[in-house]
Amino acid sequence: MKQQVQLPTAGKIKSFFPFHRKCVIKVMLLLIQCIIRCRTVNLNKCKTEAGAVLGRKDLKLHNIYTRFIRFFKIKNIDAFCVGTTWLIIYLVGFHGAVYMVMDRTNWKIGKININVLFVGLLLPNGIFIPIIWKNLDKRGNSSQKERMDLMDRFCKVWHNHTNIQITLLADREFIGLNWFSFVRDLDWSFVIRLRHQDYLSQVAVALNKTTYKTERLLERKVKRNGFFQSKIKLNGQDLFYTVYPNTTKRKNKSKGEKFMILLSNFQDLERIDQAYRYRWGIEVFFYHCKTNGFNLEDLNLKQLHKAQLIMGLAAIAYILCILNGLICQRTKKVKVYLKNYQDKKARSISLFRLGYDELKSSVHLLKDLIKMILRWLKPIPDDFQMNTCQILKSV
């Protein structure tokens, strides 16, 4: 006689996925728990944890694997990915002013390029929380249109949090006159790094000098004062072109890497400098998800829409570890030794690793994971479900 596994009612989680049945949500949660248990998104390895996670000894591995494969054939994958975004937002809970970070990561599966554009928000301690992502069906940088489309999608799922002030942080890839205007039209601030020659001619116009003389002036000012700043006009908007010396210890810096050049609607020098430093949070996220955590590069799904789905599950698993790490840090006596790293003190164990180790050692069964998620979910507004279907149809 087969054992019957009674899972907690997950109706609150199901409310984020109105177009999908409860059985699909249960497979999603099962897969998330398996990813946490075996530290990889490889489905062939994940299936081996299903029996332990469900507390059953009679499961056949090929049946579990078939169930996982069937999960990636669901309809309305875009709507499901939006549901994972909502689940993340209401797990974390955001308020006040927040930093948004945008960046891209890529790797290859055989000859297939996996090129993903990630957008997320930072917690006050600088931890990056992935919110929305898009697989770019190409190699190389994202276009301004691709970024605008992704931000339009973000604004739709962010509809209950429009009172939160956002400041966008991004690296040298994410520039463009139309892009800057788009971000400002959303009433967002931004701090974006520039390449060496980007908009230098506009700085020269503002100073009424040649480009050559402007470059020499810039170098003298940075050497003497430690910074250079000029107000420039782009697409009718007043922005601030700010230059600092690049203090990274990389050897053989090219001419373009001697300076840290930032463009922002802020004028305050300290605010610009401190804001851009927070961008590093997304690099830490990539490290934990690709190498030190869930090994996204083990992904064997070559179809981009299916790859986008597994990334959502990995993002949820990552956030559960981060939230658990924050709780451990606050409620338990955890010794976190500091070590010197490039003349700076750094944690010897990351918040992600702290939360992951505690989660893996204490949450063994799927029913316990579901209870934990339900306990952490923030209150959902009364009008949320009323607007959900309409939003999903427009995404």
URJOUR-V889540 format. One record per helix or strand of 3 or more residues. SS is the DSSP state (H for helix, E for strand). FROM is the first residue (numbers start at 0). LEN is the number of residues. Records with the same first field share a line. If there is no record, write none. Layout:
SS = FROM-LEN ; FROM-LEN
This chain:
H = 10-4 ; 21-17 ; 42-12 ; 60-11 ; 76-16 ; 143-14 ; 158-3 ; 176-9 ; 199-8 ; 210-15 ; 254-3 ; 268-9 ; 279-11 ; 295-3 ; 303-28 ; 350-12 ; 365-11 ; 383-11
E = 97-12 ; 111-11 ; 127-8 ; 165-5 ; 188-6 ; 226-8 ; 236-9 ; 258-6 ; 337-4 ; 343-4
